[in-house]
Amino acid sequence: MNIYDMVKQLKNFQQGFEEVKEGLRLRKEVIDKEGVELIFNGLGEIVDIEIKNEELRNDWERLKPILIDLINQAQDISRDIAKEEFNRRFGGLLGGLGLGF
């Protein structure tokens, strides 16, 4: 393989990587715990939080651990989603690059 082909392959890889990231950014997931709903995308970014439990709205001490648990769950779920999408697209190649997938 010559350098031109390698650069072309790298460019295609980069474009594919960006396409997967954009798809993950647009994907929305919802998790709920005790009347608190957390909406996040496939990159683990929190999109919205809805507190449906009226009692929790005014009780930060009860609400705080629920939010922390939901955020941690969202990060775990989004990490799994991203790993699955990148592996599906790139056949596990990224794992060998040490990118944390």
C-alpha positions as CSV (number, residue, x, y, z in Angstrom):
1,M,0.0,0.0,0.0
2,N,1.4,3.4,-0.9
3,I,1.3,6.6,1.1
4,Y,-1.6,8.0,-1.0
5,D,-3.8,4.9,-0.3
6,M,-2.9,5.1,3.4
7,V,-3.9,8.8,3.6
8,K,-7.1,8.1,1.7
9,Q,-7.9,5.3,4.1
10,L,-7.2,7.5,7.1
11,K,-9.4,10.2,5.7
12,N,-12.3,7.7,5.2
13,F,-11.7,6.4,8.7
14,Q,-11.9,10.0,10.1
15,Q,-15.1,10.7,8.2
16,G,-16.6,7.5,9.5
17,F,-15.6,8.3,13.0
18,E,-17.3,11.7,12.8
19,E,-20.4,10.2,11.3
20,V,-20.7,7.7,14.2
21,K,-20.1,10.5,16.7
22,E,-22.9,12.7,15.1
23,G,-25.3,9.7,15.2
24,L,-24.5,9.2,18.9
25,R,-25.1,12.9,19.6
26,L,-28.5,12.7,18.0
27,R,-29.5,9.5,19.7
28,K,-31.7,10.1,22.8
29,E,-32.0,7.7,25.8
30,V,-34.2,8.1,28.9
31,I,-33.8,6.6,32.3
32,D,-36.0,7.1,35.3
33,K,-35.6,6.6,39.1
34,E,-38.1,7.5,41.8
35,G,-39.9,10.1,39.6
36,V,-36.7,11.7,38.2
37,E,-36.2,11.4,34.5
38,L,-32.8,11.9,32.9
39,I,-32.6,12.3,29.1
40,F,-29.1,11.9,27.6
41,N,-27.5,11.2,24.2
42,G,-25.2,8.4,23.0
43,L,-22.2,10.5,23.9
44,G,-23.3,10.7,27.5
45,E,-24.2,14.4,27.4
46,I,-27.2,15.2,29.6
47,V,-29.9,16.7,27.4
48,D,-32.7,17.3,30.1
49,I,-33.7,16.4,33.6
50,E,-37.4,16.3,34.6
51,I,-38.4,16.0,38.3
52,K,-41.9,14.5,38.2
53,N,-42.0,13.7,41.9
54,E,-43.2,16.9,43.6
55,E,-41.8,15.9,47.0
56,L,-38.3,15.7,45.5
57,R,-38.4,19.1,43.9
58,N,-37.9,20.8,47.3
59,D,-35.8,18.1,49.0
60,W,-32.2,18.4,47.7
61,E,-30.8,15.9,50.2
62,R,-33.1,13.2,48.7
63,L,-32.8,14.4,45.1
64,K,-29.0,14.6,45.0
65,P,-28.1,10.9,45.3
66,I,-30.8,10.0,42.8
67,L,-29.4,12.5,40.2
68,I,-25.9,11.2,40.8
69,D,-27.0,7.6,40.3
70,L,-28.9,8.5,37.1
71,I,-25.9,10.4,35.7
72,N,-23.6,7.5,36.4
73,Q,-26.1,5.1,34.8
74,A,-26.3,7.4,31.8
75,Q,-22.5,7.5,31.4
76,D,-22.3,3.7,31.6
77,I,-25.1,3.2,29.1
78,S,-23.7,5.8,26.6
79,R,-20.3,4.2,26.9
80,D,-21.8,0.8,26.0
81,I,-23.8,2.3,23.1
82,A,-20.7,4.1,21.8
83,K,-18.6,1.0,22.0
84,E,-21.3,-1.0,20.2
85,E,-21.6,1.6,17.4
86,F,-17.9,2.0,16.9
87,N,-17.3,-1.7,16.9
88,R,-20.2,-2.2,14.4
89,R,-18.8,0.4,12.1
90,F,-15.0,-0.3,12.5
91,G,-15.0,-4.0,13.5
92,G,-13.2,-3.6,16.8
93,L,-10.3,-1.6,15.2
94,L,-10.6,1.2,17.8
95,G,-10.0,-1.1,20.7
96,G,-6.5,-1.8,19.4
97,L,-5.8,2.0,19.2
98,G,-6.2,2.5,23.0
99,L,-9.1,4.9,22.7
100,G,-11.1,3.4,25.6
101,F,-13.7,1.6,23.5
